[in-house]
Amino acid sequence: MAVIQTMGLSKRYKNRWAVDHLDLQVEQGDIYGFIGRNGAGKSTTLKLLCGLARPTMGEILLFGKPVRDPVARRRVGALIEQPGLYPDLSGRENLRLYAGLLGLDSPERQTDEVMEIMGLSPGEKKPVRHYSMGMKQRLGVGLALLGGPDLLLLDEPINGLDPEGIRQMRDLLLRLNRERGLTILISSHILGELSKIATRYGIIQQGRLVEQLTAGELEQKCTDYLHIKADQPQKAAALLEQQLHLTRWEMRPEGELRIYETADARAVGQLLAQAGIAVEEMGLHRQDLEGYFLEKMGGADHV
């Protein structure tokens, strides 16, 4: 079941498209890693999904219902940018206040439940202004959990955290997903951490969705490959498939051939030479997660 589905979702600010015809799909149970450089449109997309911004055009469905549907919106919790915390109140007092503002049934019980989930002591009276960055971010996620949502939208929740804070946030999100079945969309540019929890990815560049893929598909793409540039790439691909029985390969738009399985480079070169195909370049390319995303986003300056 698609928890989030957008069709042609677009948002224009003056002469700039912050989100440009985005077709996004998040399935139930996903931890969806939403990746892009700063200014790519991640935060704007999340604001559109939770109703904080109105789209210029396009459609959003949450749980199969329009984003304006009150039942669907009650199933969504969100932490966009920084959590709106009252610094002179304790964590519990912040949660209790928000529970009251939301008009929740049994606000005390819901506050206690969220405190337990977040690993925060119910008797803690320290004002939020004395919390660490990690504690503030966890409390922000706690605010998003009030009301028992089925979908969490989190905008850069690990940005600025130290390694211990990142680990705690990672463990929390995995626990919410596995034990409570929450679907989570999390935007981030910290690729190494995101790869430890995401089950599906969406890559956005200049407001457009470049690619959506599962963690398994990403793992397959982030393998070493033999890179070939030849003067007759289509003929080369057909020949290698027929003679060497290669199945895991792709032809890039610029005519580059990539072979994602074990192949003897010398045998490949001899076979192509015998067929009269001139090889311009050939070599083993080692692909990693960061390199793959950087390539999709247009270079190292795009993160």
C-alpha positions as CSV (number, residue, x, y, z in Angstrom):
1,M,0.0,0.0,0.0
2,A,1.3,3.5,-0.9
3,V,1.4,5.6,2.2
4,I,2.6,8.7,0.2
5,Q,1.9,9.2,-3.4
6,T,2.5,12.4,-5.3
7,M,1.6,13.0,-9.0
8,G,3.3,16.0,-10.7
9,L,3.8,17.8,-7.4
10,S,5.2,21.2,-8.0
11,K,5.9,24.4,-5.9
12,R,7.0,27.6,-7.5
13,Y,8.5,30.6,-5.7
14,K,8.6,33.7,-8.0
15,N,10.8,32.5,-10.9
16,R,12.1,29.3,-9.3
17,W,10.6,25.8,-9.1
18,A,11.5,24.6,-5.7
19,V,9.7,21.3,-6.4
20,D,9.2,20.4,-10.1
21,H,6.7,17.7,-11.1
22,L,7.7,15.2,-8.3
23,D,6.3,11.7,-8.6
24,L,7.1,10.2,-5.2
25,Q,5.9,6.9,-3.8
26,V,6.5,5.7,-0.2
27,E,5.2,2.2,0.7
28,Q,3.8,1.1,4.1
29,G,6.6,0.1,6.4
30,D,9.3,1.9,4.5
31,I,12.1,3.9,6.0
32,Y,12.4,6.2,3.0
33,G,15.7,8.1,2.7
34,F,15.1,11.4,0.8
35,I,18.5,12.6,-0.4
36,G,19.6,15.8,-2.1
37,R,21.9,18.7,-1.8
38,N,21.0,21.8,0.3
39,G,18.4,23.7,-1.7
40,A,17.4,20.7,-3.8
41,G,13.8,20.8,-2.5
42,K,13.7,18.3,0.3
43,S,12.3,20.6,3.0
44,T,9.8,22.2,0.6
45,T,8.5,18.7,-0.3
46,L,8.1,17.7,3.3
47,K,6.2,21.0,4.0
48,L,3.9,20.2,1.1
49,L,3.3,16.7,2.4
50,C,2.3,17.8,5.9
51,G,0.2,20.8,4.7
52,L,2.6,23.6,5.8
53,A,2.8,24.8,2.2
54,R,0.3,24.7,-0.7
55,P,1.4,23.2,-4.0
56,T,1.4,25.3,-7.2
57,M,0.1,22.2,-9.0
58,G,0.0,18.5,-8.7
59,E,-1.7,16.1,-6.3
60,I,-0.8,14.5,-2.9
61,L,-2.4,11.3,-1.6
62,L,-1.7,10.2,2.0
63,F,-3.0,6.7,2.7
64,G,-4.9,6.9,-0.5
65,K,-6.7,10.1,0.5
66,P,-6.2,13.8,-0.5
67,V,-3.7,15.6,1.7
68,R,-6.5,17.9,2.9
69,D,-8.5,15.0,4.3
70,P,-8.6,15.4,8.1
71,V,-8.5,11.7,8.8
72,A,-5.4,11.2,6.7
73,R,-3.7,14.2,8.2
74,R,-4.3,13.0,11.8
75,R,-2.2,9.9,10.8
76,V,0.9,12.0,10.1
77,G,3.5,13.3,12.6
78,A,6.2,15.7,11.4
79,L,9.4,17.3,12.5
80,I,10.3,20.0,10.0
81,E,13.6,21.9,10.5
82,Q,14.0,22.6,14.2
83,P,11.6,21.4,16.9
84,G,9.5,24.3,18.3
85,L,10.3,23.8,22.0
86,Y,9.6,26.1,25.0
87,P,13.2,26.4,26.5
88,D,12.0,27.2,30.1
89,L,9.8,24.1,30.3
90,S,10.9,20.6,30.9
91,G,10.6,17.9,28.3
92,R,7.4,16.5,29.9
93,E,5.9,19.9,30.2
94,N,6.5,20.5,26.5
95,L,4.9,17.2,25.6
96,R,1.9,17.9,27.9
97,L,1.4,21.4,26.5
98,Y,1.4,20.1,22.9
99,A,-0.9,17.2,23.7
100,G,-3.4,19.8,25.1
101,L,-3.1,22.0,22.1
102,L,-3.8,19.1,19.8
103,G,-6.9,18.2,21.8
104,L,-5.8,14.6,22.4
105,D,-7.7,12.2,24.5
106,S,-5.9,11.3,27.7
107,P,-3.0,13.7,27.3
108,E,-1.3,12.6,30.5
109,R,-1.3,8.9,29.3
110,Q,0.0,9.9,25.8
111,T,2.7,12.1,27.4
112,D,3.9,9.2,29.5
113,E,3.9,6.8,26.5
114,V,6.0,9.2,24.5
115,M,8.4,9.8,27.4
116,E,8.9,6.1,27.6
117,I,9.5,5.7,23.9
118,M,12.0,8.5,23.8
119,G,13.9,7.1,26.8
120,L,13.3,10.3,28.8
121,S,12.7,10.1,32.6
122,P,9.1,11.0,33.6
123,G,10.5,12.8,36.7
124,E,13.1,14.9,34.7
125,K,12.5,18.5,35.6
126,K,15.5,20.0,33.8
127,P,14.4,22.9,31.4
128,V,14.8,22.1,27.7
129,R,17.4,24.9,27.4
130,H,19.8,22.7,29.2
131,Y,19.2,19.7,26.9
132,S,21.9,18.5,24.5
133,M,21.2,18.8,20.8
134,G,20.5,15.1,20.7
135,M,18.0,15.3,23.5
136,K,16.2,18.2,21.8
137,Q,16.0,16.3,18.5
138,R,14.6,13.2,20.3
139,L,12.1,15.4,22.1
140,G,11.1,16.9,18.7
141,V,10.5,13.4,17.4
142,G,8.5,12.8,20.5
143,L,6.2,15.8,19.7
144,A,5.7,14.3,16.3
145,L,4.6,11.0,17.9
146,L,1.8,12.6,20.0
147,G,-1.5,11.3,18.7
148,G,-0.1,7.9,17.6
149,P,0.7,8.7,13.9
150,D,1.3,6.0,11.3
151,L,3.6,8.1,9.2
152,L,6.6,10.2,10.4
153,L,8.1,13.0,8.2
154,L,11.5,14.0,9.5
155,D,13.6,16.8,8.0
156,E,17.3,16.4,8.7
157,P,16.8,15.0,12.3
158,I,20.5,14.0,12.7
159,N,22.0,17.2,11.3
160,G,24.4,18.7,13.8
161,L,24.4,15.8,16.2
162,D,27.5,14.2,17.6
163,P,28.2,10.5,17.0
164,E,26.4,9.4,20.1
165,G,23.4,11.5,19.3
166,I,23.3,10.1,15.8
167,R,23.4,6.5,17.1
168,Q,20.6,7.2,19.6
169,M,18.4,8.7,16.8
170,R,19.2,5.8,14.5
171,D,18.3,3.2,17.1
172,L,15.1,5.1,17.9
173,L,13.9,5.3,14.3
174,L,14.7,1.6,13.8
175,R,12.7,0.7,16.9
176,L,9.7,2.8,15.9
177,N,9.7,1.2,12.4
178,R,10.1,-2.4,13.6
179,E,8.1,-2.5,16.8
180,R,5.4,0.0,16.0
181,G,5.2,-0.4,12.2
182,L,5.7,3.3,11.5
183,T,6.5,4.4,8.0
184,I,9.2,7.0,8.1
185,L,10.3,9.5,5.5
186,I,13.6,11.0,6.5
187,S,15.5,13.7,4.6
188,S,19.3,13.8,5.1
189,H,22.6,14.4,3.4
190,I,24.5,12.2,5.8
191,L,24.6,9.3,3.4
192,G,26.6,6.8,5.5
193,E,24.1,7.0,8.4
194,L,21.1,6.9,6.1
195,S,22.3,3.7,4.5
196,K,22.2,2.0,7.9
197,I,18.4,2.3,8.2
198,A,16.8,3.1,4.9
199,T,14.8,0.5,3.0
200,R,14.1,2.7,0.0
201,Y,15.6,5.9,-1.4
202,G,14.6,8.9,-3.4
203,I,17.2,11.2,-4.9
204,I,16.2,14.8,-5.7
205,Q,18.1,17.4,-7.7
206,Q,16.9,20.9,-8.4
207,G,13.4,20.0,-7.4
208,R,13.2,16.9,-9.7
209,L,13.2,13.3,-8.6
210,V,16.3,11.8,-10.2
211,E,15.7,8.2,-9.1
212,Q,13.8,6.0,-6.7
213,L,15.2,2.6,-5.7
214,T,15.2,0.0,-2.9
215,A,18.1,-0.7,-0.6
216,G,18.6,-4.0,-2.4
217,E,18.8,-2.2,-5.8
218,L,21.2,0.3,-4.4
219,E,23.4,-2.4,-3.1
220,Q,23.5,-4.0,-6.5
221,K,24.4,-0.8,-8.2
222,C,27.1,0.0,-5.7
223,T,29.2,-2.9,-6.8
224,D,32.5,-2.8,-8.7
225,Y,32.1,-2.7,-12.4
226,L,34.1,-3.0,-15.6
227,H,33.8,0.3,-17.5
228,I,34.2,0.2,-21.3
229,K,34.0,2.9,-23.9
230,A,34.1,1.6,-27.5
231,D,33.3,3.1,-30.9
232,Q,30.4,0.6,-31.4
233,P,28.8,0.3,-27.9
234,Q,25.6,-1.5,-29.0
235,K,27.5,-4.1,-31.1
236,A,30.0,-4.5,-28.2
237,A,27.2,-5.2,-25.7
238,A,25.5,-7.7,-28.0
239,L,28.7,-9.5,-28.6
240,L,29.6,-9.7,-24.9
241,E,26.2,-11.0,-24.0
242,Q,26.3,-13.7,-26.7
243,Q,29.9,-14.8,-26.3
244,L,30.6,-14.4,-22.6
245,H,26.9,-14.8,-21.5
246,L,27.0,-11.6,-19.4
247,T,23.6,-10.7,-17.9
248,R,24.4,-7.9,-15.4
249,W,25.3,-4.9,-17.5
250,E,23.9,-1.6,-18.5
251,M,24.4,0.9,-21.3
252,R,24.8,4.5,-20.1
253,P,23.2,7.4,-22.1
254,E,26.7,8.6,-23.3
255,G,27.5,5.1,-24.7
256,E,29.5,3.8,-21.8
257,L,29.1,0.1,-21.1
258,R,29.2,-1.1,-17.5
259,I,29.5,-4.8,-16.6
260,Y,28.5,-5.6,-13.0
261,E,29.7,-9.1,-12.8
262,T,33.1,-10.8,-12.8
263,A,34.6,-10.5,-16.3
264,D,38.2,-11.0,-17.4
265,A,39.2,-7.6,-18.8
266,R,41.8,-9.1,-21.1
267,A,39.3,-11.6,-22.6
268,V,36.8,-8.8,-23.1
269,G,39.4,-6.7,-24.9
270,Q,40.5,-9.5,-27.1
271,L,36.9,-10.4,-28.1
272,L,36.1,-6.8,-29.0
273,A,39.4,-6.4,-31.0
274,Q,38.7,-9.6,-33.0
275,A,35.3,-8.2,-33.9
276,G,36.9,-5.0,-35.1
277,I,35.5,-2.8,-32.3
278,A,37.9,-0.1,-31.1
279,V,38.2,0.2,-27.3
280,E,38.8,3.8,-26.3
281,E,38.8,3.2,-22.5
282,M,38.5,0.1,-20.2
283,G,39.1,-0.3,-16.5
284,L,37.7,-1.5,-13.2
285,H,35.7,1.1,-11.4
286,R,35.1,0.8,-7.7
287,Q,31.7,2.3,-6.8
288,D,30.6,3.1,-3.3
289,L,27.4,4.5,-1.8
290,E,28.6,8.1,-1.6
291,G,30.0,8.0,-5.1
292,Y,26.8,6.7,-6.5
293,F,24.7,9.5,-4.9
294,L,27.2,12.2,-5.9
295,E,27.0,11.0,-9.5
296,K,23.2,11.1,-9.4
297,M,23.2,14.5,-7.8
298,G,25.7,16.0,-10.2
299,G,29.0,16.1,-8.4
300,A,30.7,16.6,-5.1
301,D,29.5,20.2,-4.7
302,H,25.9,19.0,-4.7
303,V,25.7,17.6,-1.2
